Amino acid sequence: MRLSEFGVQLRKIRIDNGERQKDMASRLGVCQSTLSAVESGTRNVPKGMVEKVIKEYNISEKGKKEIYKSAENSITSVKINLKGCTKRQRAAIIALGTSSSRSTRGSISELS
């Protein structure tokens, strides 16, 4: 299992506080399975989780920046509302999503 960037930070915080996943999940108000999936990167960071971690574990100002950045870097999927898009815009967005899901990391970097 390869941890997400955010998952690495969560695990470090958890271990530094002598907690098991079950303990941290309880403090954050999520199921242990949710916390495990977020750590491993198989699930995006739920809305509000970063703020809960910062509050519950008294994260420093420097740590806050790091944890927000790691959460952002750990996003594996996005939801796009296509309401109000033209047919052409919809087609372009869908084509990008379809091609990026089959792409390698190298070809995705070519888009920037």
Steps between C-alpha positions, in 0.01 A plus 500: 500500500640838396385789716382827351694815587220598740491143631868519593429812706194345665694189593785706647258707708323184613820320599644811669185507714513127580172435322365219287292570189190427705596768754576767240185418305295547815663837573434616144143370491551256212492122464827311527447375144474861377821597676677194359382581146613864534841391633550257215382747237208290380262773614523878478529697823142562619383858527592644839750229593806723466345758732407229753856364499641850551262570789516161673878471483593869549698518177749789479475777239780339296330163536169643380653606169662159457185307580284711264754450221525125561120468498486687169776282355313186608186571297439203271175605335285807446133552435410753231155654470422520128176691548499807279782377276463505125514173308851589388615574857345176625671300226838658579467435874387142448781437249757634745361284780491192279851549365654586838354189662690289246813716500826449672644761734741608226234578244292690757799724573508590131164675545654771719 
